[in-house]
Each structure stands twice: as structure tokens, then as C-alpha cells.
Amino acid sequence: MDAEAAVLTADINSVNRMSPMSHQAYGPLAGVPRILDLLARHNVPATFFVPGYSAHRYPAVVRAIAEAGHEIAHHSYFHESTIGMDARTEADMIDLGLQALHDVAGVRPAGYRAPMWEMTYNTPRLLAERGFLYDSSLMDSDHPYRLAVASSEASGETGSEASGEARSLIEVPAWWGLDDWEQYAFLPDLMGSGVIESPAKALEMWTLELEAMHAIGAAFVLTCHPFLSGRPARARALELLIDRMVTLPGLWITTVGEVAKHVAGLGLAPRPCPQPVLPDAAYWIARPAPDNSERRPT
């Protein structure tokens, strides 16, 4: 439930643009009630990833989600870009989001999704240190798995923060093809390619993915934004997708948190998602700018 934060983090000056702000407000004001009604009619549980700022701005909407029995998970504070963000700032962002969700809805979320799915190599450790069960931001598998988390020592921390304790998270992978953003999102000068797809096209694409992933026992993790999929024709397409889901034998329709709990009990060995290392011998390969993600403000 990104609401205004997704646009404000792209261009903070849009705070003065009433029409784009109203476009984003459609999510909590109209989209969420429509989606909650749809889910109730089909008795389907869902996970709502909520930025802390959205919770502060729309507390009654977030409480309505919780009261309807759906999972509320963490989605940053302000839908911030984490590219180049240092570890201390990212930790503060996560903590402020946690505080907002607790203050508004009385929840301590078990799961996290990074804004724009943009994890840093610090994020898994920061989540593990705060007791999160799962993340749903990476894209390297069709199946959920146990993600090995680098120790504080390995990531360069020292002193009291360097426990060296082995930790892991459950990773429930997602990807762009199952995100309504790529199908529907457009605001002039702010987001999208300018192409707004038909809900029929989105339904066809998602149905094909659903059927193929069901055939291999994979996790179909669909990401829908209320300001996008909450529009009437798009919500109808979502309802038709649910109708197809219930016809597939053995399909478990549940929250991301319940999937993570199930995977946590499977005894899977953790596996890493290692950062690429550029070989010194290949001197002609361009080198990235210095990474300040471990630098702390003074």
C-alpha cells in the first residue's frame, strides 16, 4: 500500500502537485476497500506490504486491513530508494517503519519487502538482527528457500554489533512479471512508460504464469498495488484470476507469511546470494563507484 510515498520518493517536489497525489491516494481511499471486499467474498487471505509513512497517513485503512485478518508486512518507511544507502540509515529506516506499524495497527511484522525490490547487501543482516522471519524481494528462484545471512563480522561491523552468529531468513522470491506496476503504472513525468495495458492482457499473462508455476510446484507471488489494481476493471481481472486459482488441484492460496512459516519447517540448508566479484586480471572491465553502504554518518 504505497500510496503517495512511491511518487514522493521519486520526486519530492510532487508533494505540491495535487493531481498526482490524488492518483496515489486512490489506493487507500478506494482501492483497498474494493480489494478487501473482493478477498472477503472469496475467503482469500492476503499480505499487505505497508510503508510506515502510509500507515501514519492512513491509520484507519491499515487497521481495517488488520481487522479483516490479513497479514501486514514491512515495506520501508517512505518507499525510499536504498541504492547507495549506508547501513545505519537503512537500519533507522527499518526501525521507523516497525514503529509506525506497531503504533498504528499493533503489529510486529514477520516479513519485509524492499521498495522497488531493491535490497542492499546489508538488508538481510539488518532484518535478521531484528527478528524478521522472511523477506520477499529477491528474484533468483521459483521456489522459496532459506537465505544465508552474512555475519556482522563478515559485513565489516565491529564491537558489540559483531556477534558473528550464523543467521538466515526465509526468502519468498518475486519478480517483475508478476507485478501490476509494469502493466498499469503511469503518471506523466513521474512513473511508467506511457503504455497502460489492458486488464485482459495482464490476466492472460498472469494466468499463464500461474498454470506453469503450479505445474512445477512453485510459489506464485503476485504483487498488486491498490492504486493500480484497485481500479474496477483491474479488480475484476484479479477476481477472474482467483476463480482460476481455485480450480487448480492442491493449490494453496495463503499469505506470504504462511508460506515462510511452512518453508521454515522444512529443514532446508541456507544458501547465499553472493555479491559478484570483479576479477583483477580483467582490468578493462569498468569499476563501480565506491560503495558507501557501510559508511556511517559522523
Backbone as a ProteinNet text record, in pm:
[ID]
protein_1_A
[PRIMARY]
MDAEAAVLTADINSVNRMSPMSHQAYGPLAGVPRILDLLARHNVPATFFVPGYSAHRYPAVVRAIAEAGHEIAHHSYFHESTIGMDARTEADMIDLGLQALHDVAGVRPAGYRAPMWEMTYNTPRLLAERGFLYDSSLMDSDHPYRLAVASSEASGETGSEASGEARSLIEVPAWWGLDDWEQYAFLPDLMGSGVIESPAKALEMWTLELEAMHAIGAAFVLTCHPFLSGRPARARALELLIDRMVTLPGLWITTVGEVAKHVAGLGLAPRPCPQPVLPDAAYWIARPAPDNSERRPT
[TERTIARY]
84.9	0	88.9	150.8	249.9	188.7	69.5	3.6	99.8	101.9	180.7	330.7	375.8	519.5	594.8	534.1	603.9	638.2	553.9	579.1	667.6	643.6	722.6	870	898.8	1039.7	1106.2	1026.2	1081	1104.3	1013.5	1025.4	953.9	1030.2	969.3	893.4	926.8	855.5	711.2	681.4	542.8	448.6	502.4	416.6	328.1	369.8	292.3	198.9	191.6	108.4	-14.9	-128.4	-248.5	-297.6	-292.6	-345.9	-266.3	-130.7	-58	-79.6	-91.3	-115.7	-252.1	-351.7	-484.2	-481.5	-397.9	-382.5	-333.6	-239.8	-184.4	-279.6	-352	-447.9	-562.8	-586.2	-690.8	-670	-544.6	-516.5	-582.7	-543.7	-607.1	-753.6	-793.1	-929.2	-1032.2	-997.5	-1092.6	-1043.9	-915	-863.4	-863.5	-816.2	-811.2	-950.4	-1050	-1184.6	-1236.8	-1212.4	-1260.7	-1188.3	-1058.4	-981.2	-1017.7	-1037.7	-1079.5	-1213.6	-1305.7	-1435.3	-1420.3	-1335.8	-1310.9	-1254.3	-1154.3	-1091.9	-1191.1	-1277.3	-1375.9	-1477	-1518.8	-1615.3	-1560.3	-1430.4	-1369	-1299.2	-1305.4	-1241.4	-1092.4	-1026.1	-884.7	-802.6	-700.2	-611.8	-504.5	-452.8	-350.4	-250.6	-136.4	-34.5	-31.1	-40.3	-28.6	105.4	192.9	321.4	300.1	320.8	279.4	398.5	432.8	532.4	482.3	575.1	536.5	468.2	513.6	450.7	304.8	276.5	137.5	52.9	112.5	39.2	8.5	106.2	83.9	-20.7	-22.1	-113	-254.7	-266.2	-396.9	-415.4	-412.8	-418.3	-546	-661	-786	-786.2	-724.4	-718.6	-630.6	-516.9	-426.7	-491.4	-562.2	-631.6	-742.7	-807.3	-911.8	-853	-734.3	-666.4	-638.9	-585.4	-554.6	-681.4	-786	-910.7	-978.3	-949.2	-1004.2	-926.2	-819.9	-744.5	-630.6	-593.9	-485	-351.1	-245	-110.9	-65.9	-5.2	59.7	209.5	282.5	427.1	493.1	622.9	703.4	744.6	735.5	773.2	842.8	941	1019	938.7	993.1	913.9	852.6	933.4	886.8	902.5	905.4	933.2	1065.1	1163	1289.9	1369.9	1444.4	1544.8	1660.8	1696.6	1807.6	1939.6	1939.7	2063.1	2164.4	2278.7	2382	2355.7	2245.9	2212.8	2309.1	2363.3	2453.8	2374.8	2445.8	2380.9	2306.1	2361.7	2295.4	2164.6	2167.1	2044.7	1939	1980.8	1884.7	1825.7	1909.6	1859.9	1757.4	1786.7	1692.8	1561.2	1570.7	1450	1364.6	1428.4	1355	1291.1	1366.3	1314.6	1196.5	1203.3	1092.4	967.9	986.9	872.9	811.8	896	846.4	764.8	816.4	747.1	611.6	606.5	480.7	375.9	413.4	316.5	268.6	358.9	319	224.2	257.2	175.5	36	28.1	-98.5	-185.3	-123.2	-202.8	-168.9	-71.8	-35.9	30.5	97	158.5	310.1	372.1	516.9	533.4	560.9	559.7	668	633.7	729.8	806.7	754.2	812.5	844.7	928.3	977.4	983.8	951.6	976.6	1040.9	1155.3	1227.3	1153.2	1159	1099.2	1159.3	1075	1117.8	1202.9	1185.3	1261	1411.6	1454.6	1595.8	1664.1	1707.9	1783.2	1927	1987.2	2131.8	2191.7	2322.4	2385.6	2389	2343.1	2325.7	2186.4	2089.1	1949.6	1924.1	1969.7	1937.7	1987.4	2108.6	2160	2076.6	2038.6	1957.7	1822.6	1764.5	1636.7	1653.7	1758.1	1780.6	1805.3	1880	1907.5	1779.6	1678.1	1551.5	1445.7	1484.3	1394.7	1293.8	1314.1	1223.5	1234	1122.1	1120.4	1157.9	1106.2	1124.6	1142.1	1196.3	1200	1132.9	1079.6	1022.3	1063.3	1194	1247.4	1337.6	1392.2	1490.3	1420.8	1497.9	1436.8	1514.9	1585	1675.8	1622.6	1493.8	1439.3	1289	1237.5	1092.7	1031.3	1116.8	1069.5	1126.3	1051.3	1106.9	1223.9	1316.4	1434.9	1484.4	1581.7	1641.9	1766.9	1768.1	1877.2	1979.7	2103.2	2211.8	2238.6	2256.4	2279.5	2422.8	2494.6	2632.5	2635.9	2735.8	2750.4	2791.1	2779	2822.5	2971.2	3049.7	3193	3221.5	3148.1	3171.1	3134.4	3037.7	2993.8	3068.4	3168	3252.6	3217.2	3117.3	3082.5	3183.4	3201	3292.6	3225.4	3293.6	3244.1	3120.5	3028.1	2911.4	2818.7	2827.4	2737.8	2790.5	2913.5	2975.4	2962	2845.6	2824	2882.9	2889.6	2938.5	2843.4	2726.5	2629.9	2570.7	2565.8	2506.9	2356.8	2305.1	2162.8	2113	1982.1	1921.9	1782.2	1730.2	1593.5	1528.8	1398.2	1327.8	1309.9	1345.6	1325.8	1210.1	1110.5	996.3	1007.7	1064.5	1101.5	981.1	1005.2	908.5	979.5	906.6	973.3	880.4	940.1	868.6	750.2	757.7	648.9	519.3	527.8	407.6	378.2	406.7	383.7	292.8	184.6	93.3	152.7	260.9	326.3	365.3	423.4	470.5	355.6	237.1	121.2	43	31.5	-65.6	-8.9	110.7	156.8	195.4	134.6	175.1	128.6	223.5	197.5	295	248.1	339	453.9	574.7	698.5	735.3	658.4	684.7	706.2	625.6	640.2	580.5	631.5	574.2	627	599.9	648	552.1	433.6	330.9	229.6	258	166.6	87.8	-43.1	-130.2	-197.4	-161.6	-207.7	-352.8	-413.6	-548.5	-546.4	-645.4	-654.5	-663.8	-721.3	-729.4	-591	-500.3	-362.5	-291.1	-307.2	-246.3	-301	-432.1	-493.4	-439.2	-426.3	-373	-230.1	-146.3	-7.2	4.2	-70.3	-62.8	-121.8	-225.3	-283.5	-184.7	-114.6	-13	96.9	141.4	243.5	189.4	66.7	4.9	2.9	-43.7	-56.7	79.6	177.2	310.8	378	360.9	423.7	353.7	223.2	151	201.4	232.2	275.9	408.6	492.5	623.1	627.1	513.4	509	578.6	580.3	647.6	553.4	609.1	530.8	495.3	367.3	315.6	291.3	379.5	373.1	335	206.7	154.5	158.3	207.9	216.9	119.5	23.5	-78	-82	-78	-85.6	-230.4	-286	-425.6	-454.3	-355.2	-381.9	-383.6	-339.1	-341.7	-449.4	-431.4	-526.4	-657.2	-667.3	-794.2	-895.9	-854.6	-949.9	-1047.6	-1172.2	-1277	-1244.6	-1203.4	-1179	-1060.2	-961.9	-844.9	-878.6	-962	-1007.4	-1089	-1165.9	-1242.1	-1148.4	-1039.5	-941.2	-878.2	-851.5	-795.9	-893.6	-1020.9	-1122.4	-1128.5	-1116.4	-1114.5	-990.8	-880.7	-760.2	-781.9	-846.3	-877.8	-969.8	-1066.6	-1155.3	-1074.7	-972	-886.7	-803.3	-753.6	-672.6	-745.9	-870.9	-943.5	-974.2	-955.8	-978.5	-855.7	-740.2	-616.2	-600.2	-584.9	-580.4	-459.5	-487	-379.2	-319	-371.2	-313.9	-347.2	-246.8	-261.6	-260.9	-372.5	-382	-369.1	-261.1	-234.4	-148.8	-108.7	-23.9	122.3	202.6	346.8	402.1	348.8	394.9	370	255.4	226.2	317.3	346.9	443.3	578.9	621.4	750.9	754.8	647.3	642.8	655.5	586.2	594.2	737.1	799.6	936	1033.8	1010.5	1099.5	1101.5	994.1	986.6	1038.1	1092.2	1135.5	1279.5	1350.5	1488.2	1583.2	1557	1642.5	1776	1881.5	2012.3	2015.1	2067.1	2074.1	2167	2131.5	2221.5	2238.7	2356.7	2383.7	2336	2337	2318.5	2439.1	2554	2680.2	2691.6	2759.2	2784.3	2889.3	2868.3	2969.7	3104.2	3213.1	3348.9	3411.4	3461.6	3522.8	3669	3711.3	3849.4	3950.1	4055.1	4158.6	4223.8	4237.3	4305.9	4231.1	4101.4	4021.5	4014.1	4128.9	4141.7	4056.3	4013.8	3935.8	3788.4	3745.1	3607.2	3591.2	3489.9	3465.8	3440.9	3491	3472.2	3362	3281.8	3175.4	3231.3	3149.5	3186.2	3201.5	3278.4	3295.8	3161.3	3150.2	3027.2	3030.8	2938.1	2931.9	2831.8	2783.4	2674.7	2715.2	2844.3	2888	2934.4	2940.3	2988.2	2880.2	2921.3	2827.2	2843.7	2733.6	2746.1	2818.7	2894.6	2969.1	2895.3
-118.3	0	123.8	151.2	257.9	396.6	416.4	547.7	655.4	771.3	883.1	859.5	775.8	762	716.1	629.8	579	689.8	790.8	903.2	1007	1031.8	1133.6	1096.7	968.3	929.6	942.5	937.1	957.7	1105.5	1190	1334.4	1403.2	1447.3	1506.3	1633.8	1698.3	1819.6	1791	1663.2	1629.8	1644.6	1668.7	1694.1	1815.8	1902.5	2022.6	2003.5	1881.2	1853.4	1774.2	1840.2	1781.5	1660.2	1666.8	1556.2	1427.3	1429	1304.4	1250.5	1340.6	1294.5	1226.9	1279.3	1216.7	1080.4	1067.7	938.5	832.3	869.3	774.7	751.2	854.5	840.7	748.2	727.7	634.6	497.2	458.6	326.7	305.6	381	361.2	402.4	504.1	555.3	470.9	418.1	341.3	199.6	184.9	54.6	-47.3	-8.3	-103.3	-152.5	-64.8	-117.1	-212.8	-183.2	-273.3	-408.4	-405.9	-530.4	-610.4	-542.3	-613.2	-682.5	-615.8	-676.7	-797.7	-785.1	-896.5	-1016.8	-991.8	-1100.8	-1166.4	-1085.4	-1140.4	-1228.9	-1186	-1265.3	-1403	-1410.3	-1536.8	-1607.2	-1546.3	-1602.8	-1629	-1530.7	-1541.4	-1449.7	-1501.8	-1416.9	-1354.3	-1240.5	-1171	-1105.5	-1069.5	-993.1	-852.3	-753	-613.4	-560.8	-524.8	-464.6	-313.7	-258.8	-121.1	-36.9	69.4	164	231.6	260.6	326	459.2	535.4	664.1	646.6	544.6	518.7	482.5	407.9	374	499.5	588.3	713.2	800.2	799.5	886.9	829.9	695.7	630.8	524.4	563.9	464.1	381.2	442.3	366.6	258.7	286.8	188.5	70.7	99.3	-7.8	-91.9	-27.4	-104.1	-190.4	-141.3	-220.7	-345.5	-332.9	-449.2	-552	-506.4	-597.9	-660.4	-581.8	-632.8	-734.9	-727	-824.7	-955.9	-962.1	-1086.5	-1105.5	-1001.8	-1013.1	-982.8	-1034.3	-1008.8	-868.7	-798.2	-670.8	-691.1	-657.5	-673.6	-538.5	-535.1	-412.3	-380.1	-251.6	-208.6	-73.6	-62.8	59.6	161.1	281.6	389.1	478.5	527.1	626.2	574.7	442.7	383.1	437.5	448.6	509.9	426	492	421	384.3	257.1	213.7	207.9	246.4	241.8	338.4	285.3	367	404.2	356.7	389.2	318	390.6	327.2	242.8	153	55.4	121.5	225.6	292.3	356.4	422.8	485.6	380.8	271.2	165.9	106.3	87.8	36.5	131.9	261.4	359.9	359.2	342.8	335.9	215.5	100.8	-20.1	-0.9	56.3	73.4	170.5	277.4	372.4	308.4	226.3	154.2	57.2	-12.8	-103.6	-28.2	86.1	163.6	210.9	254.5	303.2	193.3	74	-35.5	-79.2	-74.9	-108.5	-3.8	123.1	230.9	233.8	208.6	221.9	97.6	-20.2	-143.1	-244.9	-213.7	-306	-432.8	-426.1	-546.5	-535.3	-649.6	-663.6	-753.2	-696.1	-776.4	-883.3	-997.1	-1106.7	-1094.9	-1015.1	-1011.3	-871.6	-866.9	-740.8	-752.5	-645	-631.4	-495.8	-495.7	-371.1	-285.8	-153.9	-67	-96.5	-112.5	-148.2	-275.6	-359.5	-484.2	-459.4	-342.4	-305.1	-331.9	-456.5	-493.5	-442.2	-406.5	-388.2	-515.7	-526.4	-644.2	-636.8	-524.6	-514.4	-558.4	-551	-569.6	-702.1	-817.5	-943	-945.4	-892.9	-890.8	-801	-684.8	-592.4	-653.7	-726.8	-793.1	-904.5	-985.6	-1096.9	-1045.2	-937.2	-879.6	-832.1	-800.5	-751.9	-860.9	-983.9	-1095.6	-1121.2	-1066.5	-1096.2	-1242.9	-1301.7	-1439.2	-1447.2	-1351.7	-1366.9	-1232.3	-1243.8	-1134.6	-1181.9	-1086.7	-1119	-1011.3	-1010.2	-907.2	-962.1	-1081.3	-1134.8	-1211.3	-1245.6	-1296.9	-1413.5	-1489.6	-1591	-1733.6	-1750.9	-1886.2	-1884.1	-1998.2	-2016.3	-2063.8	-2112	-2170.1	-2092.2	-2079.8	-2020.7	-2104.3	-2037.3	-2106.8	-2035.8	-2096.6	-2033.9	-1958.7	-1828.1	-1740.8	-1728.2	-1763.2	-1744.9	-1595.5	-1552.3	-1411.6	-1395.6	-1303.1	-1278.2	-1229.9	-1275	-1231	-1084.8	-1024.2	-886	-872.4	-972.7	-968.3	-966.9	-1051.6	-1059.8	-931.6	-857.2	-734.3	-611.7	-631.3	-520.1	-453.6	-502.6	-443.4	-487.9	-405.7	-437.6	-410.2	-451	-419.9	-498.6	-432.8	-502.3	-551.5	-494.6	-534.6	-654.7	-696.5	-804.2	-935.6	-995.4	-1120.2	-1238.7	-1231.6	-1343.7	-1461.5	-1447.4	-1557	-1584.7	-1715	-1752.3	-1729.3	-1662.8	-1634.6	-1666.6	-1675.6	-1695.5	-1636.4	-1615.3	-1570	-1664	-1672.3	-1736.8	-1633.2	-1671.8	-1584.6	-1639.5	-1555.1	-1590.3	-1504	-1557.8	-1473.9	-1415.6	-1299.7	-1232.6	-1199.4	-1136.8	-1084.2	-989.4	-911.7	-802.3	-848.5	-968	-1016	-1039.6	-1054.1	-1073.3	-949.3	-833.5	-705.7	-620.7	-571.7	-488.4	-353.5	-313	-185.5	-180.8	-290	-292.3	-290.9	-328.3	-331.3	-200.5	-138.7	-30.7	105.7	110.7	235	339	454.7	568.9	698.4	787.7	926	1011.2	1106.8	1186.4	1245.5	1225	1276.9	1210.4	1110.7	1052.1	901.1	829.4	683.8	626	510.2	434.8	474.7	387.8	407.4	488.3	512.4	577.7	481.1	350.6	246.9	194.4	202.2	146.1	23.7	-94.1	-218.6	-249.1	-331.2	-379.9	-481.2	-478.4	-584.3	-723.4	-733.9	-864.8	-918.3	-830.6	-873.5	-916.2	-838.5	-874.3	-1008.2	-1027.2	-1152.6	-1270.4	-1254.4	-1362.8	-1398.5	-1297.3	-1321.3	-1387.6	-1336.8	-1392.7	-1533	-1559	-1693.7	-1794.7	-1757.5	-1846.3	-1875.5	-1773	-1793	-1879.6	-1852.7	-1931.5	-2079.9	-2111.7	-2251.2	-2318.4	-2245.9	-2302.9	-2324.3	-2230.2	-2243	-2349.6	-2360.7	-2468.2	-2604.3	-2617.4	-2746	-2791.5	-2697.1	-2735	-2716.9	-2686.9	-2671.4	-2547.7	-2442.2	-2318.4	-2225.9	-2116.2	-2016	-1902.2	-1882.4	-1774.7	-1655	-1556.7	-1440.4	-1319	-1286.2	-1174.8	-1047.2	-940.2	-811.6	-713.3	-667	-573.7	-450.5	-334.8	-208.8	-159.8	-126.1	-81.8	39.5	129.5	244.7	206	83.4	32.8	-74.4	-187.4	-298.6	-276.4	-170	-139.1	-73.8	-34.1	22.6	-86.2	-51.4	-152.3	-264.2	-232.7	-338.7	-425	-364.7	-439.2	-529.8	-481.2	-565.2	-683	-659.3	-768.5	-872.8	-828.8	-923.1	-1003.5	-937.4	-1007.1	-1111.6	-1079.2	-1174.7	-1295	-1272.8	-1384.3	-1471.8	-1410	-1488.2	-1576.7	-1523.7	-1603.6	-1720	-1692.6	-1800.2	-1913.5	-1878.7	-1982.9	-2053.4	-1979.3	-2039.4	-2153.8	-2131.7	-2229.6	-2356.8	-2354.9	-2475.8	-2564.2	-2514.2	-2590.2	-2685	-2814	-2911.7	-2891.7	-2890.8	-2882.8	-2745.8	-2644.4	-2510.5	-2451.5	-2400.2	-2338.6	-2187.4	-2123.6	-1978	-1923.1	-1852.4	-1809.5	-1684.2	-1639.1	-1520.7	-1557.6	-1455.9	-1478.7	-1529.3	-1476.7	-1520.6	-1667.7	-1718.6	-1860.5	-1947.5	-1901.9	-1974.2	-1979.2	-1865.1	-1860	-1952.7	-1957.5	-2049	-2194.3	-2227.7	-2363.9	-2397.3	-2307.4	-2331.9	-2339.6	-2260.5	-2262.7	-2399.7	-2475.7	-2607.3	-2721.2	-2690	-2795.7	-2840.8	-2769.8	-2809.6	-2784.4	-2683.9	-2654.7	-2595.2	-2630.5	-2571.1	-2429.3	-2333.1	-2196.1	-2188.5	-2104.3	-2078.6	-1928.6	-1887.4	-1744.6	-1685.9	-1554.7	-1480.5	-1387.9	-1443.3	-1368.8	-1253.6	-1149.7	-1035	-1070.6	-1030.6	-1058.6	-994	-1064.4	-1013.9	-994.1	-875.8	-845.5	-889.3	-970.1	-1021.5	-911.5	-906.6	-805.7	-818.3	-942.2	-963.1	-900.7	-889	-828.5	-677.9	-612.8	-472.4	-380.6	-430	-346.7	-333.8	-414.6	-405.3	-280.5	-202.1	-80.7	-115.4	-30.4	-49.5	43.4	-5.7	79.5	188.8	288.5	393.8	332	394.2	340.4	317.6	204.2	168.6	229.1	319.5	384.2	319	199.4	141	101.4	84.8	54	177.8	292.2	415.7	468.7	509.2	561.7	714.1	785.1	930.4	963.3	1072.8	1113.7	1225.7
0	0	0	-116.5	-125.2	-110.4	-166.9	-166.7	-218.3	-153.5	-206.1	-199.5	-106.9	-83.4	-207.6	-289.6	-406.9	-505	-513.6	-603.3	-536.1	-409.4	-339.3	-332.2	-319.8	-313.8	-449.9	-557.5	-692	-719.8	-670.4	-689.8	-574.9	-476.5	-357.5	-392.3	-504.5	-544.3	-584.8	-611.9	-647.9	-529.1	-410.8	-294.5	-318.1	-409.7	-441.8	-560.2	-614	-731.7	-687.5	-684.7	-627.1	-706.8	-839	-918.7	-902.2	-913.4	-887	-745.8	-648.9	-512.5	-502.1	-576	-572.5	-640.5	-745.1	-812.7	-715.3	-630.8	-533.1	-416.3	-377.6	-267.7	-303.7	-432.6	-474.9	-411.8	-392.8	-335.3	-200.4	-99.4	31.4	36.9	-39.2	-28.1	-102	-218.8	-299.4	-329.3	-360.4	-399.3	-286.9	-169.2	-58.3	-19.3	-1.5	29.7	-76.1	-203.6	-309.2	-301.9	-279.8	-272.4	-147.9	-35.7	85.5	64.1	-3.6	-32.5	-123.5	-224.5	-316.7	-242	-158.3	-83.3	12.3	74.1	166.6	94.1	-23.7	-99.7	-135.4	-156.8	-196.2	-79.6	38.6	157.5	132.1	73.8	37.9	128.6	195.1	274.8	187.2	230.2	152.5	246.2	188.6	260.7	204.2	291.2	252.1	302.3	209.9	245.2	254.4	373.5	401.6	445.9	373.2	424.6	552.5	642.2	766.7	745.3	645.2	617.1	576.1	496.7	457.8	578.7	672.1	794.2	875.3	886.6	959.7	890.8	757.4	684.1	677	673.1	659.7	768.4	894.6	1002	1000.8	969.6	970.9	863.3	748.3	640.5	681.4	741.9	784.9	894.6	985.8	1089.2	1028.6	923.8	857.8	793.6	737.7	679.9	788.5	900.9	1010.4	1067.5	1081.9	1138.9	1048	917.7	823.8	824.9	903.7	919.1	822.8	749.1	653.4	720.2	659.8	711.1	672.1	766.2	738.4	750.1	644.1	642.9	616	634.9	631.8	488.1	451.5	316.1	322.7	413.2	433.2	514.3	526.7	587.5	481.2	387	289.1	146.6	129.4	-2	-56.1	34.3	-0.3	-98.8	-185.1	-263.7	-171.7	-170.8	-85.7	-162	-289.4	-368.3	-307.3	-263.8	-202.4	-57.5	0.5	139.7	234.5	332.9	428.8	527.9	596.3	683	798.3	856.9	969.3	924.8	809.4	760.2	728.1	666	634.2	761.3	863.1	990.8	1052.3	1047.6	1102.5	1024.1	892	809.5	847.5	863.6	902.3	1039.6	1132.8	1268.4	1272.6	1194.7	1194	1133.2	1029.5	972.9	1072.2	1146.6	1250.2	1354.4	1396.8	1498.6	1448.4	1321.9	1265.8	1261	1215.4	1205.2	1344	1441.5	1578.6	1634.6	1615.4	1672.1	1609.8	1479.5	1408.7	1420.9	1399.9	1392	1500	1585.5	1692.1	1643.1	1527.2	1471.1	1473.2	1488.7	1468	1345.5	1229.2	1107.1	1105.4	1046.4	1030	900.5	804.7	672.3	624.7	522.6	467	315.3	247.6	104	80.7	13.4	-11.7	-114.5	-101.3	-203	-340.3	-439.6	-574.3	-573.6	-469.1	-452.2	-451.2	-407.8	-415.4	-282	-263.3	-143	-154.3	-40.8	-34.4	23.8	18.2	77.7	230	286.8	431.8	476.7	386.3	426.6	497.1	444.2	513.2	657.7	680.8	818	907.9	856.9	937	972.1	877.8	905.1	1007.4	990.1	1083.2	1224.4	1236.2	1368.2	1437.1	1359.5	1414.7	1423.2	1398.6	1420.4	1310.9	1192.2	1081.7	1042.5	1006.3	958	811.1	730.8	586.8	517.6	397	300.8	173.2	95.4	-35.1	-134.1	-167.7	-256.8	-366.3	-348.2	-442.9	-554.9	-657.3	-780.8	-840.3	-757.6	-810.3	-799.6	-778.9	-766.6	-794.7	-837.8	-849.7	-719.1	-627.3	-502.3	-383.7	-276.5	-154.6	-103.7	-33.6	17.3	142.6	207.5	325.2	280.7	303.3	261.3	373.4	342.2	438.9	455.5	579.1	609.8	658	596.1	636.7	780.7	854.1	992.2	996.2	1113.7	1130.6	1103.5	1142.9	1118.1	968.6	894.1	750.8	680.1	736	669.5	718.6	806.9	845	975.8	1048.7	1177.5	1282.9	1383.9	1492.6	1625	1731.8	1864.7	1900.4	1973.7	2026.8	1917.6	1796.6	1689.8	1612.6	1640.1	1563.8	1638.5	1636.6	1708.5	1635.1	1503	1424.9	1422.3	1480.7	1488.1	1350.4	1314.6	1185.7	1190.3	1090.1	1082.6	943	930.3	799.2	799.9	680.1	657	557.6	560.4	451.2	340.1	219	103.8	20.9	-2	-87	-212.1	-319.7	-434.1	-507.7	-565.7	-651.3	-782.1	-875.2	-994.9	-1066.7	-1159.1	-1222.2	-1306.6	-1364.1	-1448.3	-1374.2	-1241.6	-1160	-1075.4	-1132.2	-1064.8	-1153.6	-1096.6	-1175.9	-1212.7	-1145.9	-1177.3	-1324.4	-1373.9	-1512.4	-1612.7	-1570	-1658.7	-1659.3	-1544.2	-1528.8	-1489.3	-1433.9	-1371.4	-1475.6	-1465.8	-1548.6	-1484.9	-1463.5	-1427	-1507.5	-1584.4	-1666.8	-1586	-1635.8	-1575.9	-1443.6	-1398.8	-1267.8	-1272.2	-1348.4	-1350	-1477	-1515.3	-1623.9	-1760.6	-1859.7	-1996.1	-2081.3	-2032.8	-2111.4	-2167.7	-2155.9	-2202.4	-2082.5	-2088.9	-1985.6	-2046.3	-1996.7	-2057.1	-2021.1	-2103.2	-2076.4	-1963.2	-1874.2	-1772.1	-1833.5	-1954.1	-2020.1	-2051.6	-2092.1	-2121.1	-1993.1	-1886.3	-1758.9	-1708.9	-1720.1	-1675.9	-1755.7	-1886	-1968.6	-1927.2	-1909.4	-1873.2	-1736.8	-1638.8	-1504.3	-1498.2	-1576.3	-1578.1	-1634.7	-1739.9	-1796.1	-1694	-1622.8	-1519.3	-1405.4	-1364.8	-1258.4	-1293.9	-1412.6	-1452.9	-1466.4	-1520.6	-1536.1	-1401	-1309	-1177.6	-1094.5	-1108.4	-1039.8	-1086.1	-1214	-1268.9	-1210.9	-1167.8	-1111.7	-959.5	-898.9	-753.7	-702.7	-783.1	-745.5	-669.3	-619.1	-546.5	-640.4	-662.1	-746.3	-655.6	-662	-573.1	-657.3	-656.6	-735.4	-651.5	-711.3	-642.8	-706.2	-628.3	-676.9	-586.9	-648.4	-575.1	-575.6	-462.1	-460	-547.6	-567.2	-652.8	-800.4	-831.4	-968.4	-984.5	-917.9	-933.1	-861.2	-783.5	-719.1	-810.3	-931.1	-1028.2	-1073.2	-1106.4	-1125.5	-1224	-1346.1	-1444.1	-1404	-1339.9	-1296.9	-1178.1	-1089.1	-978.8	-1031	-1135.5	-1196.6	-1256.2	-1319.9	-1372.3	-1258.9	-1147.5	-1031.7	-980.2	-980.7	-936.2	-1029.7	-1159.1	-1254.3	-1234.8	-1196.7	-1168.2	-1045.7	-943.4	-825.1	-862.8	-950.2	-996.8	-1060.3	-1135.4	-1195.7	-1089.3	-992.2	-886.3	-816.2	-783.1	-702.3	-780	-910.4	-990	-1000.2	-957.6	-971.8	-853.7	-878	-768.6	-677.6	-548.1	-449.7	-431	-499.1	-486.4	-349.4	-282.8	-150.5	-169	-142.6	-151.6	-10	16.5	153.4	151.6	269.4	280.9	260.5	234.8	223.4	356.3	465.8	597.4	622.7	580.2	599.7	513.1	392.6	309.2	378.7	433.6	502	623	700.4	814.8	769.7	660.8	607.3	566.1	492.1	443.9	561	663.9	780.3	846.9	832	894.4	808.9	692.2	600.9	623.4	709	735.7	620	539.8	425.4	470.2	400.6	427.6	370.5	445	392.3	272	177.6	65.5	49.5	4.8	-5.1	-137.2	-142.3	-266.8	-278.2	-318.4	-306.2	-404.3	-359	-445	-549.4	-674.5	-776.7	-741.1	-772.7	-753.2	-890.2	-915.6	-1044.7	-1043.5	-1139.2	-1138.7	-1168.2	-1089.5	-1109.6	-1246.8	-1294.3	-1421.7	-1538.5	-1526.5	-1633.5	-1609.1	-1626.1	-1589.4	-1676	-1792.8	-1884.9	-1844.8	-1748.5	-1703	-1617	-1647.4	-1569.3	-1423.1	-1335.2	-1191.6	-1140.6	-1046.6	-991.7	-903.6	-880.3	-785.2	-646.4	-558.1	-422.3	-354.4	-286.2	-215.7	-76.9	-49.4	81.7	174.6	137.6	214.6	355.7	380.5	517.1	591.6	522.2	586.4	678.9	796.7	895.6	906.6	924.4	940.7	1068.3	1066.2	1185.2	1258
[MASK]
++++++++++++++++++++++++++++++++++++++++++++++++++++++++++++++++++++++++++++++++++++++++++++++++++++++++++++++++++++++++++++++++++++++++++++++++++++++++++++++++++++++++++++++++++++++++++++++++++++++++++++++++++++++++++++++++++++++++++++++++++++++++++++++++++++++++++++++++++++++++++++++++++++++++++

